[in-house]
Amino acid sequence: MLPQIFSAPMADVTNPACRALFEMHGADFTFTEMINSDGLLYGDSFANDAGFSITKKPYGIQISGNNSKSISKAAEILEDMFSPSVIDINMGCPSPRIMRSGCGASLMNDEKLASQIISDVCSVLKTPVSAKIRIFENSEKTVSFAKSLECAGISSLAVHGRTREMFYSGTCNTKQIREIVSSLSIPVIANGNVFDGLGALSLINETGTSNIMIGRATIGNPFIFFKMKRFFKTAEKLGIDWQNIGPEEFKENINSKRSTEKTGNLEQFSELKQINSTIFKNVLDQTEIEQRISDFKLYCKLIEKNNLYSRINIKAHAQWFTKGFPDSCKLRLQINDLHKNIKVPLNDIDALVEDRIILSKKIIEILDERYL
Ligand SMILES: Cc1cc2nc3c(=O)[nH]c(=O)nc-3n(C[C@H](O)[C@H](O)[C@H](O)COP(=O)(O)O)c2cc1C
């Protein structure tokens, strides 16, 4: 069976338009940005923008909060408004601002409180509840925490294999994720440091779960889901036992298959070409540049159509989509210079939206002129 590929929840990134693109390119399941429970209860309109979905496949809404009462209430409201497939509780965000308010990874300081939140949320919802955690230094402590959430009622658990002190650097501790996978009976989703097909293969191989979640590698790069899927589909077609081998053995397998290129098996030859380009290519070629530009255009259309411009800084998003383009420094400056001296008051939403629509059109003109 092919791996299930989840897109990670990412604040300021995984808005509905972004998730729709991820899904279009093959993501099996997407998560919203985190929605703060108190913010929602005090009328912050962000929840309306973040929680709804234009995806067709299942998706999860993530909530951050610091107490059972407000998280449960927010969960009920979000369930009623959007009927997501899962409501996820954020227990992994290490940002000092979030931690100071007792949300995110600070919930991992108190196993009892974390479990209470899960059982209270489960008791008020019809929707399955999941959680996303980080790890502790000590693997027994991590497994105990994960088990307590399972006992409290979560139906799946995403584990980012880093401690909160590590933020996003250092290696992902796949050994700890493996221990959680073998100690729990619910599905575990492994997360951390996947940037390509081989990285995904390593994570699956080392953790023992074929549910993987990808974060940073997807930013401005929705096509990565297509490439990941193609990687595994091609491996299956070539008869490579990818579930049971590591990346080195996988590469050896590919190399040995290369000799069959010469035998004239054209179908297999084209499969090999595809998989090789996925493994061995780091630079963006013209085809991929065109793909990114076409994705950016579609992204802008989806943002406009779904009235999301008021809270999307389109210049920043354009920089993400064009990362790695030839001459990207000059392009960066060119985009930054657009509307530099136009000051739109942030509270004039209509003017702000109008300005961002014009900006996105100008960015697209620049991209067409420079790269197509
Ligand atoms: C810009 C950004 C925003 C993030 N926001 C969230 C969030 O809202 N909720 C959450 O659980 N994790 C959040 N994360 C963590 C990711 O979901 C993921 O766990 C982390 O990036 C590790 O995966 P990766 O190595 O594939 O990037 C965020 C990460 C980044 C880079």
The ligand as a Gaussian input file, in Angstrom:
#p B3LYP/6-31G(d) Opt

LIG

0 1
 C        6.094000      28.293000       9.488000
 C        5.697000      27.152000      10.385000
 C        4.507000      27.194000      11.063000
 C        4.114000      26.130000      11.883000
 N        2.900000      26.170000      12.523000
 C        2.460000      25.081000      13.213000
 C        1.139000      25.032000      13.750000
 O        0.337000      25.965000      13.592000
 N        0.778000      23.905000      14.424000
 C        1.631000      22.846000      14.616000
 O        1.248000      21.842000      15.230000
 N        2.874000      22.863000      14.099000
 C        3.300000      23.941000      13.395000
 N        4.536000      23.918000      12.810000
 C        5.353000      22.689000      12.905000
 C        5.084000      21.780000      11.684000
 O        3.753000      21.333000      11.683000
 C        6.031000      20.562000      11.687000
 O        5.787000      19.818000      12.845000
 C        7.496000      20.952000      11.667000
 O        7.758000      21.953000      10.688000
 C        8.390000      19.732000      11.393000
 O        8.128000      19.173000      10.135000
 P        9.121000      19.431000       8.875000
 O       10.507000      19.026000       9.335000
 O        8.575000      18.583000       7.787000
 O        9.077000      20.908000       8.585000
 C        4.959000      24.992000      12.037000
 C        6.173000      24.963000      11.345000
 C        6.549000      26.019000      10.528000
 C        7.865000      25.943000       9.783000

